[in-house]
Amino acid sequence: MARASLETVAGEEFLYLTTVGRKTGAPREIEIWFVLHRERFYLFCERGEAAGWVRNIRRDPHVKVRVGCSRIQALARVLDHERDRQLWDEVQALANQKYGWGEGLPVEIAPTE
């Protein structure tokens, strides 16, 4: 998805993230808040590593995103608190601006199309 197209969905309230179930291999979809930063989506997991969708990403980072009218193939990665500290702070600030909340474990979703 082109940068201009990504910007058109930045104002959406939430997106749908589909991961591959780590036990069943079946698609698992959640609705979640997001922010857009540097042509990537960032999600925050309140439950951290305990959340099923985060564990699914750890097992298989290939995900699908549905936001607005767009459907996107992507790769996901969980940010590392030490290695990604500046990025973590940047996306947390954006989430605080957009939603008044930016706590939790940040996950980066990078479109591959």
Secondary structure, 3 states (H helix, E strand, C coil): CCHHHHHHHCCCCEEEEEEECCCCCCEEEEEEECEEECCEEEEEECCHHHCHHHHHHHHCCEEEEEECCEEEEEEEEECCCCCCHHHHHHHHHHHHHHHCCCCCEEEEEEECC
